[in-house]
Amino acid sequence: MSKPSDEDLMSAIAKGDQKAFNLLTSRHLKMVYAIALQRLKHPSDAEEVTQDVFTRLWQNAPKWQAEAKISTWLYRVCVNRSIDMLRRRKPMTDINDVPEIPDTADNALQTLEIKDRKTQLEKALGNLTNEQRDAIQLVYFSEMKQQEAADSLGLNLAALESLLRRARKKLHTVLDGNYEQLY
Amino acid sequence: MTKDKINTISLDMHRFKALISAYGSDIAKWPEDSRSWAQNFSRDNTEAQNLLSYEKELDEILTDVESKTLNPEALTFLQYKIVSSSTRLPQQKNTNNQRALMGSSIQSLTACFLLCGCLAAGMLSLPYLPLDTIVVATESEQSIAFLEINLLSSWD
């Protein structure tokens, strides 16, 4: 049996189907949470925004207009809610709440090197624009198709590719110096 | 190698670079219409393979950072929290449909009233007939009656 589309699930949710809501939430939760976390940098705030986004989806399901893509709607509501939260949040110090995952690699030197590169990349990711980070999230880590991701960001496909290219170039520049030689 | 062939390879490499520099080393995540072409092109092309391994390194670190940031257990718990709390809340009714329904029922009622009004007016009011027509009709009736009398009398 083929898996139901987002639109099928929305029709079921509009009738109060909790299983359909659970399935749709599991399908898009990672993307919504990641986008919120990228902007808010704070897991508990990202969780709050994510919860709010999906609660809105549940409550507004009966009014859903079929012409809109669910992933696009989720992305836009998530970005807007994150901006709202940033506006009302008090200024705070940048605390990294993400817990470290223990490294099981045998070679200590290699471990250090990998860790260092990860740290470098995390810093480099922090230097990307919100749009560039969102593009990476939507294209590489969500199930969105390229055109869908472009629509969510309000871009055409060529502009999305250009955005991704610039983002990758920035990340490569931080990690190594070979980009210009290869391209 | 002919000049045309060299040009084609260089165009293909240009296309390959444009795609890999945007979408990374996982060709499965490239636009659907380029995937099989890219697989075939990169199979025997050393430069393309070098680019794939170069971009793969970045993709692996990106995936690592991503998985570190998004703890699957935490996400499962968050999903449970969202579903259990949201589904307790009432859903908003579709006001557009309600408005449409309300609009159509108002229209139906108006049509009903108009129809009833017409029927009532039709039943109560007398047929319109100008006075001079009545006179003419009376005269013609009289002449018809006169003719009939004459005809009857002639048969006799």
Interface residues (C-beta under 8 A of the other chain):
Chain A: A14 G16 Q18 F21 N22 T25 S26 L29 K30 Y33 A34 L37 P43 E47 T50 Q51 F54 T55 L57 W58 Q59 N60 A61 P62 K63 V98 P99 E100 I101 R117 K118 L121 E122 L125 I136 V139 Y140 F141 K145 Q146 L157 L160 E161 S162 L164 R165 R168 K169 L171 H172 L175 N178 L182 Y183
Chain B: K17 A18 L19 S21 A22 Y23 G24 D26 K29 P31 E32 N50 L51 Y54 E55 E57 L58 D59 I61 L62 T63 D64 V65 E66 K68 T69 L70 N71 A74 L75 L78 Q79 K81 I82 V83 S85 S86 T87 L89 P90 Q91 Q92 K93 N94 T95 N96
